[in-house]
Amino acid sequence: MTPETQEQVSDLLLWSDKESHEILKKVAAEHGIEIDALADLVAWEREELESIRRRQMNATFDEIFDNEHYWRK
C-alpha cells in the first residue's frame, strides 16, 4: 500500500483497530481480494466524496454571492 493510501485509510477502524483489520484481512482472503485493493478503493471513494463536498460548497457560495437581495448596489 502506498503511503498516500495508508494516510487516507489509517483513521478508519478497519485499518486502525487490530481486531477489525484482522477480520477484514480474513474476509478479503476468503474472497481472493488483496487488502491493498480495498484500501485503494476506499481512498478513492473518500477523495471523490471530498471533491463532491467542495463542488457543493462552491455552488453554495455562488448562490449566495449571486443573490442580489443580499448585497447593496
PQR file with spaces between the fields and no chain letter, atoms N, CA, C, O and H, PARSE charges and radii, in Angstrom:
ATOM       1  N    MET     1       0.856   -1.174    0.000 -0.4000 1.5000
ATOM       2  CA   MET     1       0.000    0.000    0.000 -0.0000 2.0000
ATOM       3  C    MET     1       0.903    1.238    0.000  0.5500 1.7000
ATOM       4  O    MET     1       1.898    1.304    0.722 -0.5500 1.4000
ATOM       5  N    THR     2       0.528    2.209   -0.826 -0.4000 1.5000
ATOM       6  CA   THR     2       1.335    3.425   -0.890 -0.0000 2.0000
ATOM       7  C    THR     2       1.162    4.242    0.392  0.5500 1.7000
ATOM       8  O    THR     2       0.147    4.109    1.075 -0.5500 1.4000
ATOM       9  H    THR     2      -0.280    2.155   -1.413  0.4000 1.0000
ATOM      10  N    PRO     3       2.127    5.072    0.719 -0.5600 1.5000
ATOM      11  CA   PRO     3       1.993    5.925    1.902  0.2800 2.0000
ATOM      12  C    PRO     3       0.764    6.845    1.819  0.5500 1.7000
ATOM      13  O    PRO     3       0.126    7.129    2.833 -0.5500 1.4000
ATOM      14  N    GLU     4       0.443    7.303    0.607 -0.4000 1.5000
ATOM      15  CA   GLU     4      -0.721    8.178    0.437 -0.0000 2.0000
ATOM      16  C    GLU     4      -2.012    7.435    0.782  0.5500 1.7000
ATOM      17  O    GLU     4      -2.878    7.963    1.480 -0.5500 1.4000
ATOM      18  H    GLU     4       0.961    7.072   -0.216  0.4000 1.0000
ATOM      19  N    THR     5      -2.126    6.213    0.288 -0.4000 1.5000
ATOM      20  CA   THR     5      -3.313    5.405    0.580 -0.0000 2.0000
ATOM      21  C    THR     5      -3.374    5.102    2.069  0.5500 1.7000
ATOM      22  O    THR     5      -4.435    5.205    2.684 -0.5500 1.4000
ATOM      23  H    THR     5      -1.423    5.784   -0.278  0.4000 1.0000
ATOM      24  N    GLN     6      -2.245    4.732    2.646 -0.4000 1.5000
ATOM      25  CA   GLN     6      -2.187    4.444    4.086 -0.0000 2.0000
ATOM      26  C    GLN     6      -2.693    5.633    4.889  0.5500 1.7000
ATOM      27  O    GLN     6      -3.454    5.470    5.843 -0.5500 1.4000
ATOM      28  H    GLN     6      -1.382    4.649    2.147  0.4000 1.0000
ATOM      29  N    GLU     7      -2.271    6.824    4.500 -0.4000 1.5000
ATOM      30  CA   GLU     7      -2.699    8.031    5.207 -0.0000 2.0000
ATOM      31  C    GLU     7      -4.207    8.239    5.087  0.5500 1.7000
ATOM      32  O    GLU     7      -4.855    8.670    6.042 -0.5500 1.4000
ATOM      33  H    GLU     7      -1.653    6.957    3.725  0.4000 1.0000
ATOM      34  N    GLN     8      -4.762    7.936    3.924 -0.4000 1.5000
ATOM      35  CA   GLN     8      -6.186    8.168    3.687 -0.0000 2.0000
ATOM      36  C    GLN     8      -7.093    7.170    4.397  0.5500 1.7000
ATOM      37  O    GLN     8      -8.260    7.476    4.642 -0.5500 1.4000
ATOM      38  H    GLN     8      -4.236    7.586    3.149  0.4000 1.0000
ATOM      39  N    VAL     9      -6.590    5.991    4.731 -0.4000 1.5000
ATOM      40  CA   VAL     9      -7.446    4.988    5.369 -0.0000 2.0000
ATOM      41  C    VAL     9      -7.085    4.730    6.827  0.5500 1.7000
ATOM      42  O    VAL     9      -7.831    4.045    7.527 -0.5500 1.4000
ATOM      43  H    VAL     9      -5.642    5.743    4.532  0.4000 1.0000
ATOM      44  N    SER    10      -5.977    5.251    7.293 -0.4000 1.5000
ATOM      45  CA   SER    10      -5.476    4.906    8.623 -0.0000 2.0000
ATOM      46  C    SER    10      -6.400    5.314    9.762  0.5500 1.7000
ATOM      47  O    SER    10      -6.321    4.741   10.848 -0.5500 1.4000
ATOM      48  H    SER    10      -5.371    5.807    6.724  0.4000 1.0000
ATOM      49  N    ASP    11      -7.271    6.289    9.538 -0.4000 1.5000
ATOM      50  CA   ASP    11      -8.183    6.710   10.601 -0.0000 2.0000
ATOM      51  C    ASP    11      -9.437    5.832   10.692  0.5500 1.7000
ATOM      52  O    ASP    11     -10.210    5.951   11.643 -0.5500 1.4000
ATOM      53  H    ASP    11      -7.335    6.755    8.656  0.4000 1.0000
ATOM      54  N    LEU    12      -9.633    4.966    9.722 -0.4000 1.5000
ATOM      55  CA   LEU    12     -10.810    4.096    9.714 -0.0000 2.0000
ATOM      56  C    LEU    12     -10.572    2.880   10.597  0.5500 1.7000
ATOM      57  O    LEU    12      -9.471    2.331   10.628 -0.5500 1.4000
ATOM      58  H    LEU    12      -9.005    4.869    8.950  0.4000 1.0000
ATOM      59  N    LEU    13     -11.609    2.464   11.311 -0.4000 1.5000
ATOM      60  CA   LEU    13     -11.467    1.330   12.216 -0.0000 2.0000
ATOM      61  C    LEU    13     -11.002    0.059   11.512  0.5500 1.7000
ATOM      62  O    LEU    13     -10.281   -0.749   12.098 -0.5500 1.4000
ATOM      63  H    LEU    13     -12.503    2.910   11.285  0.4000 1.0000
ATOM      64  N    LEU    14     -11.408   -0.119   10.267 -0.4000 1.5000
ATOM      65  CA   LEU    14     -10.983   -1.320    9.550 -0.0000 2.0000
ATOM      66  C    LEU    14      -9.471   -1.392    9.383  0.5500 1.7000
ATOM      67  O    LEU    14      -8.924   -2.468    9.138 -0.5500 1.4000
ATOM      68  H    LEU    14     -11.993    0.537    9.791  0.4000 1.0000
ATOM      69  N    TRP    15      -8.801   -0.273    9.513 -0.4000 1.5000
ATOM      70  CA   TRP    15      -7.346   -0.265    9.421 -0.0000 2.0000
ATOM      71  C    TRP    15      -6.688    0.081   10.755  0.5500 1.7000
ATOM      72  O    TRP    15      -5.579   -0.381   11.022 -0.5500 1.4000
ATOM      73  H    TRP    15      -9.245    0.601    9.712  0.4000 1.0000
ATOM      74  N    SER    16      -7.326    0.864   11.580 -0.4000 1.5000
ATOM      75  CA   SER    16      -6.689    1.294   12.832 -0.0000 2.0000
ATOM      76  C    SER    16      -6.916    0.337   13.994  0.5500 1.7000
ATOM      77  O    SER    16      -6.090    0.277   14.905 -0.5500 1.4000
ATOM      78  H    SER    16      -8.227    1.239   11.363  0.4000 1.0000
ATOM      79  N    ASP    17      -8.006   -0.406   13.984 -0.4000 1.5000
ATOM      80  CA   ASP    17      -8.300   -1.355   15.057 -0.0000 2.0000
ATOM      81  C    ASP    17      -7.775   -2.738   14.651  0.5500 1.7000
ATOM      82  O    ASP    17      -8.188   -3.291   13.632 -0.5500 1.4000
ATOM      83  H    ASP    17      -8.676   -0.357   13.244  0.4000 1.0000
ATOM      84  N    LYS    18      -6.873   -3.283   15.451 -0.4000 1.5000
ATOM      85  CA   LYS    18      -6.198   -4.523   15.096 -0.0000 2.0000
ATOM      86  C    LYS    18      -7.181   -5.668   14.845  0.5500 1.7000
ATOM      87  O    LYS    18      -7.053   -6.391   13.857 -0.5500 1.4000
ATOM      88  H    LYS    18      -6.538   -2.833   16.279  0.4000 1.0000
ATOM      89  N    GLU    19      -8.154   -5.833   15.729 -0.4000 1.5000
ATOM      90  CA   GLU    19      -9.124   -6.925   15.584 -0.0000 2.0000
ATOM      91  C    GLU    19      -9.967   -6.752   14.317  0.5500 1.7000
ATOM      92  O    GLU    19     -10.178   -7.711   13.575 -0.5500 1.4000
ATOM      93  H    GLU    19      -8.259   -5.246   16.531  0.4000 1.0000
ATOM      94  N    SER    20     -10.442   -5.547   14.077 -0.4000 1.5000
ATOM      95  CA   SER    20     -11.234   -5.277   12.873 -0.0000 2.0000
ATOM      96  C    SER    20     -10.410   -5.509   11.615  0.5500 1.7000
ATOM      97  O    SER    20     -10.906   -6.054   10.629 -0.5500 1.4000
ATOM      98  H    SER    20     -10.271   -4.768   14.680  0.4000 1.0000
ATOM      99  N    HIS    21      -9.156   -5.094   11.655 -0.4000 1.5000
ATOM     100  CA   HIS    21      -8.285   -5.256   10.491 -0.0000 2.0000
ATOM     101  C    HIS    21      -8.038   -6.740   10.202  0.5500 1.7000
ATOM     102  O    HIS    21      -7.998   -7.155    9.044 -0.5500 1.4000
ATOM     103  H    HIS    21      -8.752   -4.652   12.456  0.4000 1.0000
ATOM     104  N    GLU    22      -7.877   -7.519   11.247 -0.4000 1.5000
ATOM     105  CA   GLU    22      -7.678   -8.957   11.060 -0.0000 2.0000
ATOM     106  C    GLU    22      -8.908   -9.593   10.423  0.5500 1.7000
ATOM     107  O    GLU    22      -8.784  -10.455    9.554 -0.5500 1.4000
ATOM     108  H    GLU    22      -7.910   -7.182   12.188  0.4000 1.0000
ATOM     109  N    ILE    23     -10.089   -9.172   10.853 -0.4000 1.5000
ATOM     110  CA   ILE    23     -11.331   -9.683   10.251 -0.0000 2.0000
ATOM     111  C    ILE    23     -11.410   -9.281    8.788  0.5500 1.7000
ATOM     112  O    ILE    23     -11.762  -10.091    7.932 -0.5500 1.4000
ATOM     113  H    ILE    23     -10.190   -8.471   11.559  0.4000 1.0000
ATOM     114  N    LEU    24     -11.081   -8.030    8.506 -0.4000 1.5000
ATOM     115  CA   LEU    24     -11.084   -7.551    7.121 -0.0000 2.0000
ATOM     116  C    LEU    24     -10.126   -8.373    6.263  0.5500 1.7000
ATOM     117  O    LEU    24     -10.480   -8.789    5.160 -0.5500 1.4000
ATOM     118  H    LEU    24     -10.795   -7.372    9.202  0.4000 1.0000
ATOM     119  N    LYS    25      -8.925   -8.606    6.761 -0.4000 1.5000
ATOM     120  CA   LYS    25      -7.944   -9.388    6.012 -0.0000 2.0000
ATOM     121  C    LYS    25      -8.439  -10.816    5.786  0.5500 1.7000
ATOM     122  O    LYS    25      -8.250  -11.378    4.707 -0.5500 1.4000
ATOM     123  H    LYS    25      -8.637   -8.268    7.657  0.4000 1.0000
ATOM     124  N    LYS    26      -9.070  -11.398    6.801 -0.4000 1.5000
ATOM     125  CA   LYS    26      -9.577  -12.775    6.677 -0.0000 2.0000
ATOM     126  C    LYS    26     -10.670  -12.865    5.618  0.5500 1.7000
ATOM     127  O    LYS    26     -10.644  -13.750    4.762 -0.5500 1.4000
ATOM     128  H    LYS    26      -9.224  -10.942    7.677  0.4000 1.0000
ATOM     129  N    VAL    27     -11.622  -11.952    5.682 -0.4000 1.5000
ATOM     130  CA   VAL    27     -12.725  -11.955    4.712 -0.0000 2.0000
ATOM     131  C    VAL    27     -12.202  -11.681    3.304  0.5500 1.7000
ATOM     132  O    VAL    27     -12.632  -12.318    2.342 -0.5500 1.4000
ATOM     133  H    VAL    27     -11.643  -11.234    6.377  0.4000 1.0000
ATOM     134  N    ALA    28     -11.284  -10.740    3.187 -0.4000 1.5000
ATOM     135  CA   ALA    28     -10.715  -10.439    1.874 -0.0000 2.0000
ATOM     136  C    ALA    28      -9.998  -11.668    1.310  0.5500 1.7000
ATOM     137  O    ALA    28     -10.153  -11.991    0.132 -0.5500 1.4000
ATOM     138  H    ALA    28     -10.935  -10.223    3.969  0.4000 1.0000
ATOM     139  N    ALA    29      -9.227  -12.341    2.134 -0.4000 1.5000
ATOM     140  CA   ALA    29      -8.507  -13.536    1.681 -0.0000 2.0000
ATOM     141  C    ALA    29      -9.474  -14.636    1.254  0.5500 1.7000
ATOM     142  O    ALA    29      -9.225  -15.337    0.273 -0.5500 1.4000
ATOM     143  H    ALA    29      -9.101  -12.078    3.091  0.4000 1.0000
ATOM     144  N    GLU    30     -10.578  -14.787    1.989 -0.4000 1.5000
ATOM     145  CA   GLU    30     -11.583  -15.801    1.639 -0.0000 2.0000
ATOM     146  C    GLU    30     -12.177  -15.553    0.256  0.5500 1.7000
ATOM     147  O    GLU    30     -12.603  -16.488   -0.421 -0.5500 1.4000
ATOM     148  H    GLU    30     -10.780  -14.217    2.785  0.4000 1.0000
ATOM     149  N    HIS    31     -12.202  -14.301   -0.153 -0.4000 1.5000
ATOM     150  CA   HIS    31     -12.790  -13.932   -1.444 -0.0000 2.0000
ATOM     151  C    HIS    31     -11.735  -13.626   -2.511  0.5500 1.7000
ATOM     152  O    HIS    31     -12.059  -13.181   -3.612 -0.5500 1.4000
ATOM     153  H    HIS    31     -11.855  -13.541    0.398  0.4000 1.0000
ATOM     154  N    GLY    32     -10.478  -13.870   -2.166 -0.4000 1.5000
ATOM     155  CA   GLY    32      -9.406  -13.673   -3.132 -0.0000 2.0000
ATOM     156  C    GLY    32      -9.155  -12.224   -3.487  0.5500 1.7000
ATOM     157  O    GLY    32      -8.789  -11.911   -4.620 -0.5500 1.4000
ATOM     158  H    GLY    32     -10.214  -14.231   -1.271  0.4000 1.0000
ATOM     159  N    ILE    33      -9.352  -11.336   -2.520 -0.4000 1.5000
ATOM     160  CA   ILE    33      -9.173   -9.903   -2.753 -0.0000 2.0000
ATOM     161  C    ILE    33      -7.964   -9.424   -1.957  0.5500 1.7000
ATOM     162  O    ILE    33      -7.826   -9.717   -0.770 -0.5500 1.4000
ATOM     163  H    ILE    33      -9.650  -11.591   -1.600  0.4000 1.0000
ATOM     164  N    GLU    34      -7.108   -8.695   -2.624 -0.4000 1.5000
ATOM     165  CA   GLU    34      -5.954   -8.108   -1.938 -0.0000 2.0000
ATOM     166  C    GLU    34      -6.423   -6.948   -1.060  0.5500 1.7000
ATOM     167  O    GLU    34      -7.226   -6.121   -1.492 -0.5500 1.4000
ATOM     168  H    GLU    34      -7.220   -8.457   -3.588  0.4000 1.0000
ATOM     169  N    ILE    35      -5.929   -6.893    0.151 -0.4000 1.5000
ATOM     170  CA   ILE    35      -6.299   -5.832    1.088 -0.0000 2.0000
ATOM     171  C    ILE    35      -5.900   -4.458    0.544  0.5500 1.7000
ATOM     172  O    ILE    35      -6.573   -3.463    0.816 -0.5500 1.4000
ATOM     173  H    ILE    35      -5.277   -7.565    0.503  0.4000 1.0000
ATOM     174  N    ASP    36      -4.809   -4.401   -0.221 -0.4000 1.5000
ATOM     175  CA   ASP    36      -4.382   -3.128   -0.806 -0.0000 2.0000
ATOM     176  C    ASP    36      -5.388   -2.626   -1.834  0.5500 1.7000
ATOM     177  O    ASP    36      -5.571   -1.419   -1.991 -0.5500 1.4000
ATOM     178  H    ASP    36      -4.263   -5.208   -0.442  0.4000 1.0000
ATOM     179  N    ALA    37      -6.035   -3.549   -2.531 -0.4000 1.5000
ATOM     180  CA   ALA    37      -7.067   -3.137   -3.496 -0.0000 2.0000
ATOM     181  C    ALA    37      -8.231   -2.486   -2.762  0.5500 1.7000
ATOM     182  O    ALA    37      -8.772   -1.478   -3.216 -0.5500 1.4000
ATOM     183  H    ALA    37      -5.886   -4.529   -2.404  0.4000 1.0000
ATOM     184  N    LEU    38      -8.610   -3.058   -1.638 -0.4000 1.5000
ATOM     185  CA   LEU    38      -9.690   -2.459   -0.837 -0.0000 2.0000
ATOM     186  C    LEU    38      -9.282   -1.085   -0.328  0.5500 1.7000
ATOM     187  O    LEU    38     -10.078   -0.145   -0.356 -0.5500 1.4000
ATOM     188  H    LEU    38      -8.170   -3.877   -1.269  0.4000 1.0000
ATOM     189  N    ALA    39      -8.049   -0.968    0.135 -0.4000 1.5000
ATOM     190  CA   ALA    39      -7.570    0.323    0.630 -0.0000 2.0000
ATOM     191  C    ALA    39      -7.576    1.362   -0.480  0.5500 1.7000
ATOM     192  O    ALA    39      -7.987    2.502   -0.260 -0.5500 1.4000
ATOM     193  H    ALA    39      -7.403   -1.731    0.157  0.4000 1.0000
ATOM     194  N    ASP    40      -7.123    0.980   -1.674 -0.4000 1.5000
ATOM     195  CA   ASP    40      -7.125    1.914   -2.799 -0.0000 2.0000
ATOM     196  C    ASP    40      -8.542    2.357   -3.153  0.5500 1.7000
ATOM     197  O    ASP    40      -8.776    3.530   -3.445 -0.5500 1.4000
ATOM     198  H    ASP    40      -6.789    0.054   -1.853  0.4000 1.0000
ATOM     199  N    LEU    41      -9.482    1.422   -3.126 -0.4000 1.5000
ATOM     200  CA   LEU    41     -10.879    1.770   -3.433 -0.0000 2.0000
ATOM     201  C    LEU    41     -11.477    2.697   -2.384  0.5500 1.7000
ATOM     202  O    LEU    41     -12.180    3.650   -2.718 -0.5500 1.4000
ATOM     203  H    LEU    41      -9.292    0.469   -2.889  0.4000 1.0000
ATOM     204  N    VAL    42     -11.198    2.418   -1.126 -0.4000 1.5000
ATOM     205  CA   VAL    42     -11.708    3.269   -0.051 -0.0000 2.0000
ATOM     206  C    VAL    42     -11.079    4.664   -0.135  0.5500 1.7000
ATOM     207  O    VAL    42     -11.769    5.668    0.035 -0.5500 1.4000
ATOM     208  H    VAL    42     -10.626    1.643   -0.854  0.4000 1.0000
ATOM     209  N    ALA    43      -9.789    4.722   -0.393 -0.4000 1.5000
ATOM     210  CA   ALA    43      -9.117    6.021   -0.519 -0.0000 2.0000
ATOM     211  C    ALA    43      -9.699    6.809   -1.691  0.5500 1.7000
ATOM     212  O    ALA    43      -9.937    8.012   -1.578 -0.5500 1.4000
ATOM     213  H    ALA    43      -9.228    3.906   -0.531  0.4000 1.0000
ATOM     214  N    TRP    44      -9.926    6.129   -2.813 -0.4000 1.5000
ATOM     215  CA   TRP    44     -10.511    6.797   -3.974 -0.0000 2.0000
ATOM     216  C    TRP    44     -11.896    7.341   -3.644  0.5500 1.7000
ATOM     217  O    TRP    44     -12.220    8.479   -3.985 -0.5500 1.4000
ATOM     218  H    TRP    44      -9.733    5.153   -2.905  0.4000 1.0000
ATOM     219  N    GLU    45     -12.708    6.526   -2.981 -0.4000 1.5000
ATOM     220  CA   GLU    45     -14.065    6.959   -2.628 -0.0000 2.0000
ATOM     221  C    GLU    45     -14.027    8.173   -1.708  0.5500 1.7000
ATOM     222  O    GLU    45     -14.824    9.097   -1.870 -0.5500 1.4000
ATOM     223  H    GLU    45     -12.445    5.601   -2.705  0.4000 1.0000
ATOM     224  N    ARG    46     -13.131    8.179   -0.770 -0.4000 1.5000
ATOM     225  CA   ARG    46     -13.013    9.324    0.135 -0.0000 2.0000
ATOM     226  C    ARG    46     -12.592   10.584   -0.628  0.5500 1.7000
ATOM     227  O    ARG    46     -13.082   11.676   -0.342 -0.5500 1.4000
ATOM     228  H    ARG    46     -12.483    7.428   -0.639  0.4000 1.0000
ATOM     229  N    GLU    47     -11.697   10.435   -1.586 -0.4000 1.5000
ATOM     230  CA   GLU    47     -11.304   11.575   -2.419 -0.0000 2.0000
ATOM     231  C    GLU    47     -12.495   12.097   -3.212  0.5500 1.7000
ATOM     232  O    GLU    47     -12.694   13.307   -3.322 -0.5500 1.4000
ATOM     233  H    GLU    47     -11.299    9.548   -1.819  0.4000 1.0000
ATOM     234  N    GLU    48     -13.284   11.184   -3.760 -0.4000 1.5000
ATOM     235  CA   GLU    48     -14.467   11.583   -4.532 -0.0000 2.0000
ATOM     236  C    GLU    48     -15.471   12.323   -3.652  0.5500 1.7000
ATOM     237  O    GLU    48     -16.023   13.343   -4.067 -0.5500 1.4000
ATOM     238  H    GLU    48     -13.123   10.201   -3.671  0.4000 1.0000
ATOM     239  N    LEU    49     -15.709   11.825   -2.457 -0.4000 1.5000
ATOM     240  CA   LEU    49     -16.641   12.488   -1.542 -0.0000 2.0000
ATOM     241  C    LEU    49     -16.166   13.889   -1.186  0.5500 1.7000
ATOM     242  O    LEU    49     -16.968   14.820   -1.107 -0.5500 1.4000
ATOM     243  H    LEU    49     -15.261   10.997   -2.120  0.4000 1.0000
ATOM     244  N    GLU    50     -14.867   14.039   -0.972 -0.4000 1.5000
ATOM     245  CA   GLU    50     -14.312   15.365   -0.672 -0.0000 2.0000
ATOM     246  C    GLU    50     -14.469   16.293   -1.868  0.5500 1.7000
ATOM     247  O    GLU    50     -14.774   17.473   -1.700 -0.5500 1.4000
ATOM     248  H    GLU    50     -14.216   13.283   -1.036  0.4000 1.0000
ATOM     249  N    SER    51     -14.267   15.780   -3.052 -0.4000 1.5000
ATOM     250  CA   SER    51     -14.427   16.574   -4.265 -0.0000 2.0000
ATOM     251  C    SER    51     -15.879   17.034   -4.419  0.5500 1.7000
ATOM     252  O    SER    51     -16.138   18.183   -4.778 -0.5500 1.4000
ATOM     253  H    SER    51     -14.019   14.821   -3.188  0.4000 1.0000
ATOM     254  N    ILE    52     -16.808   16.144   -4.151 -0.4000 1.5000
ATOM     255  CA   ILE    52     -18.234   16.488   -4.228 -0.0000 2.0000
ATOM     256  C    ILE    52     -18.569   17.555   -3.202  0.5500 1.7000
ATOM     257  O    ILE    52     -19.295   18.502   -3.504 -0.5500 1.4000
ATOM     258  H    ILE    52     -16.598   15.211   -3.860  0.4000 1.0000
ATOM     259  N    ARG    53     -18.042   17.411   -1.978 -0.4000 1.5000
ATOM     260  CA   ARG    53     -18.302   18.418   -0.936 -0.0000 2.0000
ATOM     261  C    ARG    53     -17.790   19.787   -1.369  0.5500 1.7000
ATOM     262  O    ARG    53     -18.458   20.801   -1.169 -0.5500 1.4000
ATOM     263  H    ARG    53     -17.452   16.642   -1.732  0.4000 1.0000
ATOM     264  N    ARG    54     -16.590   19.805   -1.969 -0.4000 1.5000
ATOM     265  CA   ARG    54     -16.031   21.089   -2.425 -0.0000 2.0000
ATOM     266  C    ARG    54     -16.888   21.712   -3.512  0.5500 1.7000
ATOM     267  O    ARG    54     -17.111   22.923   -3.509 -0.5500 1.4000
ATOM     268  H    ARG    54     -16.048   18.981   -2.131  0.4000 1.0000
ATOM     269  N    ARG    55     -17.381   20.881   -4.462 -0.4000 1.5000
ATOM     270  CA   ARG    55     -18.233   21.423   -5.530 -0.0000 2.0000
ATOM     271  C    ARG    55     -19.533   21.964   -4.948  0.5500 1.7000
ATOM     272  O    ARG    55     -20.009   23.016   -5.375 -0.5500 1.4000
ATOM     273  H    ARG    55     -17.200   19.898   -4.465  0.4000 1.0000
ATOM     274  N    GLN    56     -20.111   21.262   -3.984 -0.4000 1.5000
ATOM     275  CA   GLN    56     -21.344   21.735   -3.361 -0.0000 2.0000
ATOM     276  C    GLN    56     -21.099   23.028   -2.603  0.5500 1.7000
ATOM     277  O    GLN    56     -21.936   23.931   -2.614 -0.5500 1.4000
ATOM     278  H    GLN    56     -19.724   20.407   -3.637  0.4000 1.0000
ATOM     279  N    MET    57     -19.952   23.116   -1.946 -0.4000 1.5000
ATOM     280  CA   MET    57     -19.620   24.334   -1.216 -0.0000 2.0000
ATOM     281  C    MET    57     -19.463   25.495   -2.191  0.5500 1.7000
ATOM     282  O    MET    57     -19.951   26.594   -1.929 -0.5500 1.4000
ATOM     283  H    MET    57     -19.272   22.383   -1.936  0.4000 1.0000
ATOM     284  N    ASN    58     -18.792   25.262   -3.307 -0.4000 1.5000
ATOM     285  CA   ASN    58     -18.637   26.315   -4.313 -0.0000 2.0000
ATOM     286  C    ASN    58     -19.981   26.743   -4.873  0.5500 1.7000
ATOM     287  O    ASN    58     -20.207   27.933   -5.093 -0.5500 1.4000
ATOM     288  H    ASN    58     -18.395   24.369   -3.521  0.4000 1.0000
ATOM     289  N    ALA    59     -20.880   25.790   -5.108 -0.4000 1.5000
ATOM     290  CA   ALA    59     -22.209   26.119   -5.618 -0.0000 2.0000
ATOM     291  C    ALA    59     -22.976   26.953   -4.598  0.5500 1.7000
ATOM     292  O    ALA    59     -23.691   27.884   -4.968 -0.5500 1.4000
ATOM     293  H    ALA    59     -20.697   24.823   -4.930  0.4000 1.0000
ATOM     294  N    THR    60     -22.832   26.629   -3.336 -0.4000 1.5000
ATOM     295  CA   THR    60     -23.498   27.399   -2.282 -0.0000 2.0000
ATOM     296  C    THR    60     -22.955   28.816   -2.232  0.5500 1.7000
ATOM     297  O    THR    60     -23.723   29.773   -2.140 -0.5500 1.4000
ATOM     298  H    THR    60     -22.251   25.873   -3.036  0.4000 1.0000
ATOM     299  N    PHE    61     -21.618   28.961   -2.294 -0.4000 1.5000
ATOM     300  CA   PHE    61     -21.024   30.297   -2.310 -0.0000 2.0000
ATOM     301  C    PHE    61     -21.517   31.096   -3.513  0.5500 1.7000
ATOM     302  O    PHE    61     -21.876   32.266   -3.385 -0.5500 1.4000
ATOM     303  H    PHE    61     -20.993   28.184   -2.369  0.4000 1.0000
ATOM     304  N    ASP    62     -21.532   30.460   -4.676 -0.4000 1.5000
ATOM     305  CA   ASP    62     -22.006   31.145   -5.878 -0.0000 2.0000
ATOM     306  C    ASP    62     -23.454   31.599   -5.709  0.5500 1.7000
ATOM     307  O    ASP    62     -23.805   32.717   -6.086 -0.5500 1.4000
ATOM     308  H    ASP    62     -21.240   29.509   -4.781  0.4000 1.0000
ATOM     309  N    GLU    63     -24.276   30.748   -5.152 -0.4000 1.5000
ATOM     310  CA   GLU    63     -25.680   31.088   -4.942 -0.0000 2.0000
ATOM     311  C    GLU    63     -25.818   32.292   -4.014  0.5500 1.7000
ATOM     312  O    GLU    63     -26.630   33.183   -4.265 -0.5500 1.4000
ATOM     313  H    GLU    63     -23.991   29.840   -4.846  0.4000 1.0000
ATOM     314  N    ILE    64     -25.040   32.318   -2.962 -0.4000 1.5000
ATOM     315  CA   ILE    64     -25.099   33.424   -2.001 -0.0000 2.0000
ATOM     316  C    ILE    64     -24.582   34.712   -2.634  0.5500 1.7000
ATOM     317  O    ILE    64     -25.228   35.755   -2.543 -0.5500 1.4000
ATOM     318  H    ILE    64     -24.380   31.594   -2.758  0.4000 1.0000
ATOM     319  N    PHE    65     -23.428   34.638   -3.269 -0.4000 1.5000
ATOM     320  CA   PHE    65     -22.836   35.850   -3.836 -0.0000 2.0000
ATOM     321  C    PHE    65     -23.597   36.371   -5.049  0.5500 1.7000
ATOM     322  O    PHE    65     -23.524   37.559   -5.364 -0.5500 1.4000
ATOM     323  H    PHE    65     -22.903   33.791   -3.343  0.4000 1.0000
ATOM     324  N    ASP    66     -24.322   35.494   -5.729 -0.4000 1.5000
ATOM     325  CA   ASP    66     -25.122   35.918   -6.880 -0.0000 2.0000
ATOM     326  C    ASP    66     -26.508   36.432   -6.493  0.5500 1.7000
ATOM     327  O    ASP    66     -27.212   36.996   -7.330 -0.5500 1.4000
ATOM     328  H    ASP    66     -24.381   34.529   -5.473  0.4000 1.0000
ATOM     329  N    ASN    67     -26.900   36.245   -5.252 -0.4000 1.5000
ATOM     330  CA   ASN    67     -28.212   36.674   -4.793 -0.0000 2.0000
ATOM     331  C    ASN    67     -28.212   38.190   -4.577  0.5500 1.7000
ATOM     332  O    ASN    67     -27.567   38.684   -3.653 -0.5500 1.4000
ATOM     333  H    ASN    67     -26.329   35.787   -4.572  0.4000 1.0000
ATOM     334  N    GLU    68     -28.926   38.921   -5.418 -0.4000 1.5000
ATOM     335  CA   GLU    68     -28.940   40.373   -5.379 -0.0000 2.0000
ATOM     336  C    GLU    68     -29.583   40.921   -4.096  0.5500 1.7000
ATOM     337  O    GLU    68     -29.317   42.060   -3.713 -0.5500 1.4000
ATOM     338  H    GLU    68     -29.450   38.520   -6.170  0.4000 1.0000
ATOM     339  N    HIS    69     -30.408   40.134   -3.445 -0.4000 1.5000
ATOM     340  CA   HIS    69     -31.069   40.588   -2.220 -0.0000 2.0000
ATOM     341  C    HIS    69     -30.103   40.686   -1.052  0.5500 1.7000
ATOM     342  O    HIS    69     -30.384   41.380   -0.074 -0.5500 1.4000
ATOM     343  H    HIS    69     -30.624   39.208   -3.756  0.4000 1.0000
ATOM     344  N    TYR    70     -28.991   40.017   -1.136 -0.4000 1.5000
ATOM     345  CA   TYR    70     -28.021   40.019   -0.033 -0.0000 2.0000
ATOM     346  C    TYR    70     -27.049   41.187   -0.112  0.5500 1.7000
ATOM     347  O    TYR    70     -26.406   41.515    0.886 -0.5500 1.4000
ATOM     348  H    TYR    70     -28.762   39.454   -1.930  0.4000 1.0000
ATOM     349  N    TRP    71     -26.928   41.815   -1.260 -0.4000 1.5000
ATOM     350  CA   TRP    71     -25.884   42.791   -1.473 -0.0000 2.0000
ATOM     351  C    TRP    71     -26.444   44.131   -1.899  0.5500 1.7000
ATOM     352  O    TRP    71     -27.354   44.204   -2.724 -0.5500 1.4000
ATOM     353  H    TRP    71     -27.450   41.548   -2.070  0.4000 1.0000
ATOM     354  N    ARG    72     -25.908   45.163   -1.344 -0.4000 1.5000
ATOM     355  CA   ARG    72     -26.339   46.509   -1.709 -0.0000 2.0000
ATOM     356  C    ARG    72     -25.645   46.886   -3.006  0.5500 1.7000
ATOM     357  O    ARG    72     -24.496   46.528   -3.263 -0.5500 1.4000
ATOM     358  H    ARG    72     -25.168   45.104   -0.674  0.4000 1.0000
ATOM     359  N    LYS    73     -26.374   47.604   -3.785 -0.4000 1.5000
ATOM     360  CA   LYS    73     -25.807   48.044   -5.075 -0.0000 2.0000
ATOM     361  C    LYS    73     -25.192   49.417   -4.946  0.5500 1.7000
ATOM     362  O    LYS    73     -24.667   49.953   -5.922 -0.5500 1.4000
ATOM     363  H    LYS    73     -27.307   47.895   -3.575  0.4000 1.0000
